[in-house]
Amino acid sequence: MDDAQPNRSWMYDRCHRGRGALKESFVLGVEEFISKACEQERYRRDGGLRCPCLKCDCTKILHERVVKVHLYKNGFKPNYFIWEDHGE
């Protein structure tokens, strides 16, 4: 069994310096995160996703489109490399 953690450095490398535009790696990573989180039983049970953005800190359950916008705007909460509130 491979216990190696996936490389999630993209989570904290959101915007291009000086431009403020989102990096493609961040956008693709958020898509992957949302997709995996929506596959979890907890998503079906809760009726939405716990938002892991800096401001919500996994305390609010929101629709996946809203979570995506929060992550684009605010980024992930600190040190959320293991998605424990999203099935890991």
C-alpha positions in Angstrom: 0.0 0.0 0.0 1.3 3.4 -1.0 1.1 5.9 1.9 2.7 8.8 -0.1 0.6 11.9 0.1 -0.3 13.6 -3.2 1.4 16.8 -4.1 -1.0 19.5 -3.1 1.3 22.5 -3.3 -1.2 24.0 -5.8 -3.5 24.7 -2.8 -1.4 27.5 -1.5 -0.2 28.9 -4.9 -3.4 30.5 -6.0 -2.6 33.7 -8.0 0.0 35.0 -10.4 2.3 37.6 -8.8 1.5 41.1 -9.8 -1.5 40.1 -11.9 -3.9 38.6 -9.3 -5.2 36.2 -11.9 -5.8 32.6 -10.7 -3.2 30.1 -11.8 -4.5 27.3 -14.0 -3.0 24.7 -11.6 -5.1 26.1 -8.8 -8.3 26.1 -10.9 -7.7 22.5 -11.9 -6.9 21.5 -8.4 -10.1 23.1 -7.1 -12.1 21.2 -9.7 -10.4 17.9 -8.6 -11.1 18.8 -4.9 -14.8 19.5 -5.6 -15.2 16.4 -7.6 -13.6 14.1 -5.0 -15.5 15.8 -2.1 -18.9 15.4 -4.0 -18.2 11.6 -4.2 -18.2 11.2 -0.4 -21.1 9.9 1.6 -20.8 12.9 3.9 -21.7 15.2 0.9 -24.9 13.3 0.4 -25.7 13.2 4.1 -25.0 16.9 4.7 -26.6 18.1 1.5 -23.6 20.1 0.5 -19.9 20.6 1.1 -18.1 21.9 4.1 -16.3 25.0 2.8 -12.6 24.7 3.4 -11.8 28.3 2.5 -9.9 30.6 4.8 -13.0 32.3 6.1 -15.4 29.4 6.5 -12.8 26.9 7.9 -15.1 23.9 7.2 -17.8 25.3 9.5 -20.4 26.1 6.8 -22.1 23.6 4.5 -22.6 25.1 1.1 -23.4 24.2 -2.5 -20.3 23.2 -4.5 -20.5 26.2 -6.8 -20.4 28.5 -3.8 -17.5 26.6 -2.3 -15.6 26.9 -5.6 -16.1 30.7 -5.6 -15.0 30.9 -1.9 -11.8 29.0 -2.7 -11.1 31.2 -5.7 -11.6 34.3 -3.7 -10.2 33.3 -0.2 -8.0 30.3 -0.8 -7.9 27.2 1.4 -7.6 27.3 5.2 -4.1 26.8 6.4 -2.4 23.4 6.3 -5.4 21.5 4.8 -3.2 19.1 2.8 -5.1 16.1 4.2 -8.8 16.7 3.4 -10.1 15.2 6.7 -13.4 16.9 6.4 -13.8 15.7 2.9 -13.3 11.9 3.1 -9.6 11.5 3.8 
